[in-house]
C-alpha cells in the first residue's frame, strides 16, 4: 500500500515526535546507550556511502559520529579512573574517525565500529546489572519493612 505525500509527512512527524519524547523521558543511562547507538548508526551510514561513492554523505555521517564521541567525552566525570580511560578511548576513536574521513577508508571505520559496538554492548550489560542490583536492594528494603 502506497502512502500519499500527506500521509508520509504525518508519519515522519509522528516518528520525529516519538524520538524527541524518547530522548526527553530517557534516564541518563538510556541517553548514553542512545548515543552509542547513534555512533554505530552513523558509522554504518558512512560505510554505505563510501561504498556507493557518495563522499559528501560519508563525510557528513563521520562528522555526526565525531560529534557524538565529543559529547560522550564532554560528559565524563574525570574524578573517576574509568573516565580517564574512557577519555583516552574516545580520543582515539575521534582521531581514527578523522583519519577515516580524510582517507574515506572503510577499513578504519570497521575498526572504529568494533570499538563502538564493544562500548555499547558493555554499557547495555552494565545497565542490566545495575537494574538487577537496584531491584535486589529495593526488594531487601521492602523485606525489612515487613
N, C-alpha and C positions, 0 to 999 in steps of 0.2 A: 504494500500500500504506500503510495507516494503522498507526502505531506505538502500542503501548499506553502508558499513563502511565509505567510502569516503564521501558520502552524509551526513551521520551523523556527521562526523568530520567537514565538511564545515558548517553545520547547527549550530553546537556547537560553532565554531569560530565566526560565524556571530552573534550569540546571545551574546557572550562574548564581541565582539566589540561594539554592541549596548549598553550593560550595561556600558562599560567604557565611551562611548560617553555621556550617560545619566548622569553619575557622573561628568564628566568634564564640562558639559554645565549647570548643575543644579545651582540654586541660593542657598545661604546658608540655606534658609528656606526649600527648597526642599531636600537638603542634610540631614538636621535634620530629616525630615519625612522619608527619606530612612533609616536612622539609626534606628529610632523607628520600622519601618517595619522589619528591619534585626533582631532586638532583638526578635520580635514576631516570625519570621520565625525559628530562632534557638531554641527558647523555644519549639515551636511545634515539631520541629525535635527531640529534646531531649526527649520529652514526648513519641513520637512514638518509639524511640529507647529503652527507658526504658520498654515500653510495649512489645517490641519484644526481650527483654533481650540482646540487643546489647549495652552493657555498655560502650564500648570504643567510640562508635558513640555518645552516650548520653553525655559522659564526654566532648568530643570534641565540641559538639554543645553548651553545657553550657558554656564552656570556650570562645567560639566565642561570645555568648551573653554577657558575662562579659567584654570582650574586647570592645564591642560597648558601654556598660554602662560606662566604664572607659574613653572612648573617649568623650562621652557626658559630663562627669564630667570635663574633662580637658579643654573643650571649654567654660565653663561657665565664664561669666564676673562677678566677685564677688562684684563689686561695686553696684549691684542691689540686693534688698532684695529677689526678686524671685529666683535669682541664688543661694542664700544661702539655700533657701527652697528646690530647685531642687537638690542641692548637697546632702542634708540630705536624700532625697528620693532616689537618685541614689545610695548613700552609703548603704541604707537599702536593695535596690534591689540586689546590688552586694553581700552583706552578705548572703542574702537568696539564691542567686544562688550558693554560696559556700556550704551552707547547703544542698541544693538540690543535688549538685554534690557528696558530701561526702556520703549522705544517699541514693542517686539515688531515690529521693522521688518525685513522680509526683504531689502530693498534694501541695508541696511547689512551684513547677513550675506553678501550677494552680493559686496560689496566685500572683506570680510574673507576670504571663501572664496577669492577670486582670489589674495590675498596668501599665504594658507596653501598653496595649490597651487603657487605660484611657489617658495616656500621649500622645499616637499617635493621638487619636481622638480629644483631646483638642488642640494639635498642629495644626492639619488639620483645625479645626474650626477657630483658631486664624489666620491661613494663609488666609482663606476665608474673614474674617473680615478686615484684613489688605489690601487685594486686593480691597475690596469694598471702603475702605477709600481712597486708592490711586486713584481709578477711580473717586471718588467724588471730590477729590482735583484737579486732572487733569482736570476734566470737569469744575470745577469752574474757574480754571486758564484760560482755553480756552474761557470760557464765558466772563472773564474780558478783554480779548484781543479784542474782537469784539466791 
